[in-house]
Amino acid sequence: MSLETLDKCPVCQQSSFSNYLNVEDYTVSHKEFTIQQCNSCYFLFTNPRPSEASIGAYYESQDYISHHDEAKDLMSKVYTSVRNHTIEQKVKLINSLVKPKGTLLDIGCGTGNFLSAVKQDGWKTFGTEPDSGAREVAAKRVGATIFEGITEESLGAQQYDIITMWHVLEHVHKLNETIDWLQNHLKPNGRIIIAVPNPQSHDAAKYGRFWAAYDVPRHLYHFTRATMKNLLQRHGLAVKKILPMWFDSFYVSMLSTKYKSSKTNLVDSVVTGLQSNLKGRAGTNKELNTSSLIYIISKN
């Protein structure tokens, strides 16, 4: 499996990096990968990393739940049961952002559960998914063509009221080209919704190299609030609001305890999840800092 090494920071294009953390790929290869930090803008990224042509092999696992619908073990059962609730919350969110209901593009739609719910709610939906198996399941579920990526001509021929990327941007090789595409294909009063893990959260600090949301090498980037805002500003986009993903702290903690000690520690996971959510709550002179963050984005 070939690796490529970045010699320039994906955000600021500077060339001075420091090693931040070495993390094992606990899902597929069990190889160790390095997360580096830009010495100029402090962006965190996996480097070296698999090339775009070879990254697919690192997704070939039944443990990669977003590409499968089967709920076989404890982790997948928790994931699927929580997913149904979070989808309802996501639909409420998009309905609060844009009225009346218009066009929505979900990039990296997995097996199409969210996209199906949005379509049933009255939105005109479009979706992309690079994994062929998940794409086939999504197409059947949604009852429409799911495209492999945003380079499809029919997707690029229009603009959208809402563009969503639920835990997807951290996987995208062509980071700046993707952000440019989002900016160009968002309607003037539309919104982009990007959800990503937060390496500054309490659970990330507690579990360190065992923190499941590093998920190397599938996660190519590890966004903080500051580096996300910096990246978007460079492309004419602005963060309007940041929201929490409360359940992620529990799910990520469950996986992290499994990576650390080879079995899930439910008590530790629940305690850490609660602590992460409590410590991560926004308050006076305090920014939201939960395990995963949802960025609501508009054009400048």
N, C-alpha and C positions, 0 to 999 in steps of 0.2 A: 504494500500500500504506500504510494508515494506521498511525500510531505513537501510542502512549500514553505519557505521562510519569508516573512514580510520584512522589508528593510526600511519601510516608512510607516509611521503611525496612520491608521485608517482615518483618523479624525483630523489631525493637524499637519500631517505629512512630515513631521520631524523624524530624525533617525536615531535618537538616543533613548534606549530602553533599559529598564532594570528588571531582573527576575523577581516576580511577586510571589508565586506559589507553584509548587509541583503537585499535580493532582493525577490520580489514577483514573483510567476509564474503567469504571466498575461494571458497565453494562455489556460490553462486547469484547474488546481486545485485551483488557487488563494491562495495557501499556501505560506508561507515565507520560504526561504532557505538561509543558510549562506554560503558565500564564505570565505574561510580561506586562509591565506598566510603562507607558510613555513618560519620560522624564519632563516633558514640556506641558502636556495637557492632562496627564494622569489617567488616560484611557487604559483600560485593562483588556487584553486580547490574548487568545491562545496562539502561541508562536514558538516553533513551527506548527503547522496544521495540515490536515489532509487536503489535497487539491479538490476542486469542485468535481473533477472527474472520478475521484476515488472515495469521496466521503460516503457514498451510498452504502459501502460495506459496513460502516460503523452504525448503521441503523438496522441491521439485520439481526433483530432479536425480538422474541416474544415479550420481553420486558419493556420494550419501547411502546408504551400503552396507547399513545395518541394515534398510532397507526393500526390499532386493533380494537375490536369491540368486545372480545371475550373477557369475562371477569372470572378468572380461574383462581387466583391466590388472594391473600388479604389485601395486598397493595392495589391490585387492579379492581377489587370490589369496592374499596374505599374511593378510588379514583372515579369509578363510574357512578357511584351513588351521589357523590358530591357534585359531579359534573351536571347532573340534571338540575340541581338547585342553582348552580352558577350560571347556567344557560338562561334561566329565567331572569336573573339579575342583569345579565348582559343585554337581553332584549329590552328590559326597562331602561337601561342606560342609553342605548341608541335612540330610543323613542323620546328621551328627555333632551337629546342634543339637537335633533333635526326634525322639524315639522313643516309640511306633512311628510309622510313616509315616501321615500324616493328610492334611489338606487344604492345598493350596498355591495362592495367587493370584499370578500374574506380571503386574504392571502395566506396560504398554508392551512387549508380548512380541515385537514385530517380526514376522518371518516364522515364529516358533514353534519354532525349533530347540531352545532350552532347555526349553520347555514340553513338547515331544514327548518329550525324553529323560527328564524327570521323570515323565511319565505312564507311560512304559515301565518305569520303575524301581519303580512301584507306588503312586505318590501319586495322590490324587484332585485333579485340576487344574482351574483356572479361569484365564482370561486376558483381558486387555484390550489393544486397539491402536487408536489413533485414525486411522491411515492406512488407507484402505479397501482399497488394493491389497495391502498387507502383511497386513491382517486376513484377506483372502480366502485368501491362501497359507497363513497360520497355521491357519485353520479346516480346510483340507484336510489339512495335515500332522498336526494333532493329532486330527482326527476328531471335533471338537466345536465348538460355537458359541464364537466369540471376540467379546467385547463391545467396543463402542466406548470405553466409559469406566466408571469406578467408580460413576457415578450410576445405573447399571442396577439396577432394583429387586431382581432375583434375586441380585445380588452383595451388596447391602446387607442382605439378610435373614439373613445368617449371619456367623460368625467363622471365622478361619483360623489354622492352626498356623504357617504360614510365609507371609509376604508379601514378594515380591521386587520390586525396582526397579533393574534393571541399566542404569546410565547413562540414567535417566529423570527423576529428580526435578529436575534442572537445566532440564528442558523445560516444567515444569508452571506454568501461569499462576496458578492458585489454590493457592499454596504452603501457607498455613496451613490452609485448608479440607481439603487433601489429607492433611496430617499429622494433623489431627483425625480424619479418616476412618480412617486407619491405626490410630490408637490405639483407636478405638471398635470396630474389626472384627478386632482381634488377640486370640486366646485368651489367658487369663491367663498361661500358661506358654509362649506362642508367641514367635516371633522375626520381626523385620523385617530384611531385608537390603537396604541401599542402597549402591550403588556410584556414585561420582562422581569427576570429575577433581579433581586437587589443584593449585591455582595456586601453592602454596609449594614444589613439587618442583624438583629441579635442572633438568630439561628446560624447565619453565615459565620459570625465571629465565634460562636461556641464550637461548631463542628469543624471549622478550619478546612483542611485539605479533604475532609470527608463530607463536606457540605454537598448534598446531592445536586443542587442547582448549578454547580459549576459544570457538570455534565460534559466534560471534555471527551473527545474533541468535537462533539456535535455542536456545543456552544462555542462559537468562534469569538464572541465578544461578551463582556461582563459589565453592563452599564450601571453607573451610579447616576444619581439625579443630576449632578453637575455635568458629567460627560454626555448624558443624553441631551440636555439642554444645549450644550455647546455644539454637538453634531447637528441638531435640528436648525439652530440659528444660522449655521453656515449654508443652509439650503433654503433659507427664506421661510422657515417654519417656527412656530412658537408654542411652548407648552402653556395651555390655558388652565389646566387643573391636573392634579395627581390624586389618584384614588387607590385604596388598598385592595389586596386580594387576600382576605382573612384566612381562607382555608389552606392556602399554599404553605403557610408556616407549619401546619400539622403534617401535611403530606410529605413535604420536603424533610421534616424532622424524622418521620418514620423511615424514609429511605436512607437518611444519613446515619441513623443508628444501625441499620442493617449493614451499610458499607463499613462502619467502624468496628462492629463486633460480630458480623456474619449472621445476625438475627435481629429482627425488629424489636425494639424496646418500647412498648406502648406507653408505659408510664413516663419515661423520659421524653418521648415524643409529644405527649399531651402537655406536660409541664413546660417544655421548651417552646411549643407552639403558643401557649398562653402568654408566656413571658415575652416572646417576640412580638406578639400583637399588642401587649400592654406597653412595652418599651417603644414600639414603633408608632404608637398613636400620635397624631398631630396635636399640638397644643400651643400655648403661648410661647413664642420664640422657639418653637420646635417644629421641624418639618416631618412629614410622614416618612416612616422608615421601616415598613413591614417587609416580609420575606419576598414578596413580589409587588410590583407597582404597575398601575395602569396610567399611562400618559394620554391625556386628551389634548389633541394638537390641532392648530389651525394655521392658515397662512398668515404671514405678518401683515 
